[in-house]
Amino acid sequence: MQKIAPLQKNDPVPEFTTYDSEENEFSNKNLLGQTYLIYFYPRDNTPGCSAQACGFRDHYSFFKNNEIKILGVSGDSPRSHKNFIKKLQLPFPLLLDENHQIARAFGVWGEKKFMGRVFEGIHRISFLIDKLGKVKKTYLKVKAKQHPEDLVNELKDGVVIG
């Protein structure tokens, strides 16, 4: 099984092209010139992933006011993403990565352990990307429920961008 090796500060965002559940195209190229947080999460409609998504939803105006685009990524289907967005009233897109190519490129796909089982999957890791398409900060082992608020506090304190 593959160990994870997430992108680190100053690494360029790898090439990728994908779509959200509404068939809008997203790529490393069309995101240049924008600051964005791309957060990888295991699955739609699970307690931790729902809590994390709701946290970003609840703090969305802060991110929007600071011109930081929020992008969620998992291996779920377009239909699953649509239902998840509708159920939680998410104001940001969820990107498709059904073959896990983006997760692999960002280094977040690999061995996981859960309830005594070992398997491969997406690790809950986020990346703050600057306007030049480089990693400004990598957030490893984030706590789903607390991560959005921690990030807002860090940004307010000018720790990351400032």
Contact map, one row per residue, 1 for C-alpha under 8 A:
111000000000000000000000000000000000000000000000000000000000000000000000000000000000000000000000000000000000011000000011000000000000000000000000000000000000000000
111100000000000000000000000000000000000000000000000000000000000000000000000000000000000000000000000000000000111000000001000000000000000000000000000000000000000000
111110000000000000000000000000000000000000000000000000000000000000000000000000000000000000000000000000000000111000000000000000000000000000000000000000000000000000
011111000000000000000000000000000000000000000000000000000000000000000000000000000000000000000000000000000011111000000000000000000000000000000000000000000000000000
001111100000000000000000000000000000000000000000000000000000000000000000000000000000000000000000000000000111000000000000000000000000000000000000000000000000000000
000111110000000000000000000000000000000000000000000000000000000000000000000000000000000000000000000000000111000000000000000000000000000001000000000000000000000000
000011111010000000000000000000000000000000000000000000000000000000000000000000000000000000000000000000000110000000000000000000000000001001000000000000000000000000
000001111110000000000000000000000000000000000000000000000000000000000000000000000000000000000000000000000000000000000000000000000000001011000000000000000000000000
000000111110000000000000000000000000000000000000000000000000000000000000000000000000000000000000000000000000000000000000000000000000011111000000000000000000000000
000000011111000000000000000000000000000000000000000000000000000000000000000000000000000000000000000000000000000000000000000000000000011100000000000000000000000000
000000111111100000000000000000000000000000000000000000000000000000000000000000000000000000000000000000000000000000000000000000000000011000000000000000000000000000
000000000111110000000000000000000000000000000000000000000000000000000000000000000000000000000000000000000000000000000000000000000000111000000000000000000000000000
000000000011111000000000000100000000000000000000000000000000000000000000000000000000000000000000000000000100000000000000000000001000111000000000000000000000000000
000000000001111100000000000100000000000000000000000000000000000000000000000000000000000000000000000000001100000000000000000000000000000000000000000000000000000000
000000000000111110000000001110000000000000000000000000000000000000000000000000000000000000000000000000000000000000000000000000000000000000000000000000000000000000
000000000000011111000000001100000000000000000000000000000000000000000000000000000000000000000000000001000000000000000000000000000000000000000000000000000000000000
000000000000001111100000111100000000000000000000000000000000000000000000000000000000000000000000000000000000000000000000000000000000000000000000000000000000000000
000000000000000111110000111000000000000000000000000000000000000000000000000000000000000000000011100000000000000000000000000000000000000000000000000000000000000000
000000000000000011111111110000000000000000000000000000000000000000000000000000000000000000000011000000000000000000000000000000000000000000000000000000000000000000
000000000000000001111111110000000000000000000000000000000000000000000000000001000000000000001111000000000000000000000000000000000000000000000000000000000000000000
000000000000000000111111000000000000000000000000000000000000000000000000000001101100000000001111000000000000000000000000000000000000000000000000000000000000000000
000000000000000000111111000000000000000000000000000000000000000000000000000001000100000000000000000000000000000000000000000000000000000000000000000000000000000000
000000000000000000111111100000000000000000000000000000000000000000000000000000000000000000000000000000000000000000000000000000000000000000000000000000000000000000
000000000000000000111111110000000000000000000000000000000000000000000000000000000000000000000000000000000000000000000000000000000000000000000000000000000000000000
000000000000000011110011111000000000000000000000000000000000000000000000000000000000000000000000000000000000000000000000000000000000000000000000000000000000000000
000000000000000011110001111101100000000000000000000000000000000000000000000000000000000000000010000000000000000000000000000000000000000000000000000000000000000000
000000000000001111000000111111100000000000000000000000000000000000000000000000000000000000000000000000000000000000000000000000000000000000000000000000000000000000
000000000000111110000000011111110000000000000000000000000000000000000000000000000000000000000000000000000000000000000000000000000000100000000000000000000000000000
000000000000001000000000001111110000000000000000000000000000000000000000000000000000000000000000000000000000000000000000000000000000000000000000000000000000000000
000000000000000000000000011111110000000000000000000000000000000000000000000000000000000000000000000000000000000000000000000000000000000000000000000000000000000000
000000000000000000000000011111111100000000000000000000000000000000000000000000000000000000000000000000000000000000000000000000000010100000000000000000000000000000
000000000000000000000000000111111100000000000000000000000000000000000000000000000000000000000000000000000000000000000000000000000011100000000000000000000000000000
000000000000000000000000000000111110000000000000000000000000000000000000000000000000000000000000000000000000000000000000000000000111100000000000000000000000000000
000000000000000000000000000000111111000000000000000000000000000000111000000000000000000000000000000000000000000000000000000000000111000000000000000000000000000000
000000000000000000000000000000001111100000000000000000000000000000111000000000000000000000000000000000000000000000000000000000011110000000000000000000000000000000
000000000000000000000000000000000111110000000000000000000000000000011110000000000000000000000000000000000000000000000000000000011100000000000000000000000000000000
000000000000000000000000000000000011111000000000000000000000000000011110000000000000000000000000000000000000000000000000000001111000000000000000000000000000000000
000000000000000000000000000000000001111100000000000000000000000000000111100000000000000000000000000000000000000000000000000001111000000000000000000000000000000000
000000000000000000000000000000000000111110000000000000000000000000000111100000000000000000000000000000000000000000000000000111100000000000000000000000000000000000
000000000000000000000000000000000000011111000000000000000000000000000001110000000000000000000000000000100001000000000000011111000000000000000000000000000000000000
000000000000000000000000000000000000001111100000100000000000000000000001110000000000000000000000000000000000000000000000011110000000000000000000000000000000000000
000000000000000000000000000000000000000111110000100000000000000000000000011000000000000000000000000000000000000000000000111100000000000000000000000000000000000000
000000000000000000000000000000000000000011111100100000000000000000000000011100000000000000000000000000000000000000000000000000000000000000000000000000000000000000
000000000000000000000000000000000000000001111100110000000000000000000000010100011001000000000000000000000000000000000000000000000000000000000000000000000000000000
000000000000000000000000000000000000000000111110110000000000000000000000000000000001000000000000000000000000000000000000000000000000000000000000000000000000000000
000000000000000000000000000000000000000000111111110000000000000000000000000000000000000000000000000000000000000000000000000000000000000000000000000000000000000000
000000000000000000000000000000000000000000001111111000000000000000000000000000000000000000000000000000000000000000000000000000000000000000000000000000000000000000
000000000000000000000000000000000000000000000111111100000000000000000000000000000000000000000000000000000000000000000000000000000000000000000001100000000000000000
000000000000000000000000000000000000000011111111111110000000000000000000000000000000000000000000000000000000000000000000000000000000000000000001000000000000000000
000000000000000000000000000000000000000000011111111111000000000000000000000000000000000100000000000000000000000000000000000000000000000000000000000000000000000000
000000000000000000000000000000000000000000000011111111100000000000000000000000000000000000000000000000000000000000000000000000000000000000000001100000000000000000
000000000000000000000000000000000000000000000001111111110000000000000000000000000000000000000000000000000000000000000000000000000000000000000001111100000000000000
000000000000000000000000000000000000000000000000111111111000000000000000000000000000000101000000000000000000000000000000000000000000000000000000000000000000000000
000000000000000000000000000000000000000000000000011111111100000000000000000000000000000101000000000000000000000000000000000000000000000000000000000000000000000000
000000000000000000000000000000000000000000000000001111111110000000000000000000000000000000000000000000000000000000000000000000000000000000000000111110000000000000
000000000000000000000000000000000000000000000000000111111111000000000100000000000000000000000000000000000000000000000000000000000000000000000000000100000000000000
000000000000000000000000000000000000000000000000000011111111000000000000000000000000000011110000000000000000000000000000000000000000000000000000000000000000000000
000000000000000000000000000000000000000000000000000001111111100000000000000000000000000000000000000000000000000000000000000000000000000000000000000000000000000000
000000000000000000000000000000000000000000000000000000111111111000000000000000000000000000000000000000000000000000000000000000000000000000000000000110010000000000
000000000000000000000000000000000000000000000000000000011111111100000000000000000000000000100000000000000000000000000000000000000000000000000000000000000000000000
000000000000000000000000000000000000000000000000000000000111111110000000000000000000000000000000000000000000000000000000000000000000000000000000000000000000000000
000000000000000000000000000000000000000000000000000000000011111111000000000000000000000000000000000000000000000000000000000000000000000000000000000000010000000000
000000000000000000000000000000000000000000000000000000000011111111111100000000000000000000000000000000000000000000000000000000000000000000000000000000010000000000
000000000000000000000000000000000000000000000000000000000001111111111000000000000000000000000000000000000000000000000000000000000000000000000000000000000000000000
000000000000000000000000000000000000000000000000000000000000111111110000000000000000000000000000000000000000000000000000000000000000000000000000000000000000000000
000000000000000000000000000000000000000000000000000000000000011111110000000000000000000000000000000000000000000000000000000000000000000000000000000000000000000000
000000000000000000000000000000000110000000000000000000000000001111111000000000000000000000000000000000000000000000000000000000000000000000000000000000000000000000
000000000000000000000000000000000111100000000000000000000000001111111100000000000000000000000000000000000000000000000000000000000000000000000000000000000000000000
000000000000000000000000000000000111100000000000000000000000001100111110000000000000000000010000000000000000000000000000000000000000000000000000000000000000000000
000000000000000000000000000000000001111000000000000000010000001000011111000000000000000000011000000000000000000000000000000000000000000000000000000000000000000000
000000000000000000000000000000000001111000000000000000000000000000001111100000000000000000011110000000000000000000000000000000000000000000000000000000000000000000
000000000000000000000000000000000000011110000000000000000000000000000111110000000000000000011110000000000000000000000000000000000000000000000000000000000000000000
000000000000000000000000000000000000011110000000000000000000000000000011111000000000000000000111100000000000000000000000000000000000000000000000000000000000000000
000000000000000000000000000000000000000111110000000000000000000000000001111100000000000000000111110100000000000000000000010000000000000000000000000000000000000000
000000000000000000000000000000000000000001100000000000000000000000000000111110000000000000000001111100000000000000000000000000000000000000000000000000000000000000
000000000000000000000000000000000000000000110000000000000000000000000000011111011000000000000001110000000000000000000000000000000000000000000000000000000000000000
000000000000000000000000000000000000000000000000000000000000000000000000001111111000000000000001010000000000000000000000000000000000000000000000000000000000000000
000000000000000000011100000000000000000000000000000000000000000000000000000111111100000000000001000000000000000000000000000000000000000000000000000000000000000000
000000000000000000001000000000000000000000000000000000000000000000000000000011111110000000000000000000000000000000000000000000000000000000000000000000000000000000
000000000000000000000000000000000000000000010000000000000000000000000000000111111111000000000000000000000000000000000000000000000000000000000000000000000000000000
000000000000000000001000000000000000000000010000000000000000000000000000000111111111100000000100000000000000000000000000000000000000000000000000000000000000000000
000000000000000000001100000000000000000000000000000000000000000000000000000001111111110000000000000000000000000000000000000000000000000000000000000000000000000000
000000000000000000000000000000000000000000000000000000000000000000000000000000111111111000000000000000000000000000000000000000000000000000000000000000000000000000
000000000000000000000000000000000000000000011000000000000000000000000000000000011111111100000000000000000000000000000000000000000000000000000000000000000000000000
000000000000000000000000000000000000000000000000000000000000000000000000000000001111111111100100000000000000000000000000000000000000000000000000000000000000000000
000000000000000000000000000000000000000000000000000000000000000000000000000000000111111111000000000000000000000000000000000000000000000000000000000000000000000000
000000000000000000000000000000000000000000000000000000000000000000000000000000000011111110000000000000000000000000000000000000000000000000000000000000000000000000
000000000000000000000000000000000000000000000000010011000000000000000000000000000001111111000000000000000000000000000000000000000000000000000000000000000000000000
000000000000000000000000000000000000000000000000000000001000000000000000000000000000111111100000000000000000000000000000000000000000000000000000000000000000000000
000000000000000000000000000000000000000000000000000011001000000000000000000000000000110111111000000000000000000000000000000000000000000000000000000000000000000000
000000000000000000000000000000000000000000000000000000001001000000000000000000000000100011111000000000000000000000000000000000000000000000000000000000000000000000
000000000000000000000000000000000000000000000000000000001000000000001111000000000000000001111100000000000000000000000000000000000000000000000000000000000000000000
000000000000000000011000000000000000000000000000000000000000000000000111000000000000000001111110000000000000000000000000000000000000000000000000000000000000000000
000000000000000000011000000000000000000000000000000000000000000000000011110000001000100000011111000000000000000000000000000000000000000000000000000000000000000000
000000000000000001111000010000000000000000000000000000000000000000000011110000000000000000001111100000000000000000000000000000000000000000000000000000000000000000
000000000000000001111000000000000000000000000000000000000000000000000000111111000000000000000111110000000000000000000000000000000000000000000000000000000000000000
000000000000000001000000000000000000000000000000000000000000000000000000111100000000000000000011111111100000000000000000000000000000000000000000000000000000000000
000000000000000000000000000000000000000000000000000000000000000000000000011110000000000000000001111110000000000000000000000000000000000000000000000000000000000000
000000000000000000000000000000000000000000000000000000000000000000000000001000000000000000000000111110000000000000000000000000000000000000000000000000000000000000
000000000000000000000000000000000000000000000000000000000000000000000000011000000000000000000000111111110000100000000000000000000000000000000000000000000000000000
000000000000000000000000000000000000000000000000000000000000000000000000000000000000000000000000111111111000000000000000000000000000000000000000000000000000000000
000000000000000100000000000000000000000000000000000000000000000000000000000000000000000000000000100111111100000000000000000000000000000000000000000000000000000000
000000000000000000000000000000000000000100000000000000000000000000000000000000000000000000000000100111111111100000000000010000000000000000000000000000000000000000
000000000000000000000000000000000000000000000000000000000000000000000000000000000000000000000000000111111111100000000000000000000000000000000000000000000000000000
000000000000010000000000000000000000000000000000000000000000000000000000000000000000000000000000000011111111000000000000000000000000000000000000000000000000000000
000011100000110000000000000000000000000000000000000000000000000000000000000000000000000000000000000001111111000000000000000000000000000000000000000000000000000000
000111100000000000000000000000000000000000000000000000000000000000000000000000000000000000000000000000111111110000000000000000000000000000000000000000000000000000
000111000000000000000000000000000000000100000000000000000000000000000000000000000000000000000000000000111111110000000000011110000000000000000000000000000000000000
011100000000000000000000000000000000000000000000000000000000000000000000000000000000000000000000000100110011111000000001111000000000000000000000000000000000000000
111100000000000000000000000000000000000000000000000000000000000000000000000000000000000000000000000000000011111100000011111000000000000000000000000000000000000000
111100000000000000000000000000000000000000000000000000000000000000000000000000000000000000000000000000000000111110000111100000000000000000000000000000000000000000
000000000000000000000000000000000000000000000000000000000000000000000000000000000000000000000000000000000000011111000111101000000000000000000000000000000000000000
000000000000000000000000000000000000000000000000000000000000000000000000000000000000000000000000000000000000001111111110000000000000000000000000000000000000000000
000000000000000000000000000000000000000000000000000000000000000000000000000000000000000000000000000000000000000111111100000000000000000000000000000000000000000000
000000000000000000000000000000000000000000000000000000000000000000000000000000000000000000000000000000000000000011111000000000000000000000000000000000000000000000
000000000000000000000000000000000000000000000000000000000000000000000000000000000000000000000000000000000000000011111100000000000000000000000000000000000000000000
000000000000000000000000000000000000000000000000000000000000000000000000000000000000000000000000000000000000000011111110000000000000000000000000000000000000000000
000000000000000000000000000000000000000000000000000000000000000000000000000000000000000000000000000000000000001111011111000000000000000000000000000000000000000000
100000000000000000000000000000000000000000000000000000000000000000000000000000000000000000000000000000000000011110001111100000000000000000000000000000000000000000
110000000000000000000000000000000000000000000000000000000000000000000000000000000000000000000000000000000000111100000111110000000000000000000000000000000000000000
000000000000000000000000000000000000000001000000000000000000000000000000000000000000000000000000000000000000111100000011111000000000000000000000000000000000000000
000000000000000000000000000000000000000111000000000000000000000000000000010000000000000000000000000000100001110000000001111100000000000000000000000000000000000000
000000000000000000000000000000000000000111000000000000000000000000000000000000000000000000000000000000000001110100000000111110000000000000001000000000000000000000
000000000000000000000000000000000000001111000000000000000000000000000000000000000000000000000000000000000001000000000000011111000000000000011101000000000000000000
000000000000000000000000000000000000001110000000000000000000000000000000000000000000000000000000000000000001000000000000001111100000000001111100000000000000000000
000000000000000000000000000000000000111100000000000000000000000000000000000000000000000000000000000000000000000000000000000111110000000001110100000000000000000000
000000000000000000000000000000000000111000000000000000000000000000000000000000000000000000000000000000000000000000000000000011111000001111100000000000000000000000
000000000000000000000000000000000011110000000000000000000000000000000000000000000000000000000000000000000000000000000000000001111100001111000000000000000000000000
000000000000100000000000000000000011110000000000000000000000000000000000000000000000000000000000000000000000000000000000000000111111111110000000000000000000000000
000000000000000000000000000000001111000000000000000000000000000000000000000000000000000000000000000000000000000000000000000000011111111100000000000000000000000000
000000000000000000000000000000111110000000000000000000000000000000000000000000000000000000000000000000000000000000000000000000001111110000000000000000000000000000
000000000000000000000000000000011100000000000000000000000000000000000000000000000000000000000000000000000000000000000000000000001111110000000000000000000000000000
000000000001100000000000000100111000000000000000000000000000000000000000000000000000000000000000000000000000000000000000000000001111111000000000000000000000000000
000000001111100000000000000000000000000000000000000000000000000000000000000000000000000000000000000000000000000000000000000000001111111100000000000000000000000000
000000111111100000000000000000000000000000000000000000000000000000000000000000000000000000000000000000000000000000000000000000111100111111000000000000000000000000
000000001100000000000000000000000000000000000000000000000000000000000000000000000000000000000000000000000000000000000000000000111100011111000000000000000000000100
000000011000000000000000000000000000000000000000000000000000000000000000000000000000000000000000000000000000000000000000000000111000001111100000000000000000000100
000001111000000000000000000000000000000000000000000000000000000000000000000000000000000000000000000000000000000000000000000011110000001111110000000000000000000000
000000000000000000000000000000000000000000000000000000000000000000000000000000000000000000000000000000000000000000000000000011100000000011111100000000000000000000
000000000000000000000000000000000000000000000000000000000000000000000000000000000000000000000000000000000000000000000000000111000000000001111100000000000000000000
000000000000000000000000000000000000000000000000000000000000000000000000000000000000000000000000000000000000000000000000001110000000000000111110000000000000000000
000000000000000000000000000000000000000000000000000000000000000000000000000000000000000000000000000000000000000000000000000111000000000000111111011000000000000000
000000000000000000000000000000000000000000000000000000000000000000000000000000000000000000000000000000000000000000000000000000000000000000001111111000000000000000
000000000000000000000000000000000000000000000001101100000000000000000000000000000000000000000000000000000000000000000000000100000000000000000111111100000000000000
000000000000000000000000000000000000000000000001001100100000000000000000000000000000000000000000000000000000000000000000000000000000000000000011111100000000000000
000000000000000000000000000000000000000000000000000100100000000000000000000000000000000000000000000000000000000000000000000000000000000000000111111111000000000000
000000000000000000000000000000000000000000000000000100100000000000000000000000000000000000000000000000000000000000000000000000000000000000000111111111100000000000
000000000000000000000000000000000000000000000000000100110010000000000000000000000000000000000000000000000000000000000000000000000000000000000001111111110000000000
000000000000000000000000000000000000000000000000000000100010000000000000000000000000000000000000000000000000000000000000000000000000000000000000011111111000000000
000000000000000000000000000000000000000000000000000000000000000000000000000000000000000000000000000000000000000000000000000000000000000000000000011111111100000000
000000000000000000000000000000000000000000000000000000000000000000000000000000000000000000000000000000000000000000000000000000000000000000000000001111111110000000
000000000000000000000000000000000000000000000000000000000010011000000000000000000000000000000000000000000000000000000000000000000000000000000000000111111111000000
000000000000000000000000000000000000000000000000000000000000000000000000000000000000000000000000000000000000000000000000000000000000000000000000000011111111100000
000000000000000000000000000000000000000000000000000000000000000000000000000000000000000000000000000000000000000000000000000000000000000000000000000001111111111100
000000000000000000000000000000000000000000000000000000000000000000000000000000000000000000000000000000000000000000000000000000000000000000000000000000111111111110
000000000000000000000000000000000000000000000000000000000000000000000000000000000000000000000000000000000000000000000000000000000000000000000000000000011111111000
000000000000000000000000000000000000000000000000000000000000000000000000000000000000000000000000000000000000000000000000000000000000000000000000000000001111111000
000000000000000000000000000000000000000000000000000000000000000000000000000000000000000000000000000000000000000000000000000000000000000000000000000000000111111111
000000000000000000000000000000000000000000000000000000000000000000000000000000000000000000000000000000000000000000000000000000000000000000000000000000000111111111
000000000000000000000000000000000000000000000000000000000000000000000000000000000000000000000000000000000000000000000000000000000000000110000000000000000110011111
000000000000000000000000000000000000000000000000000000000000000000000000000000000000000000000000000000000000000000000000000000000000000000000000000000000010011111
000000000000000000000000000000000000000000000000000000000000000000000000000000000000000000000000000000000000000000000000000000000000000000000000000000000000011111
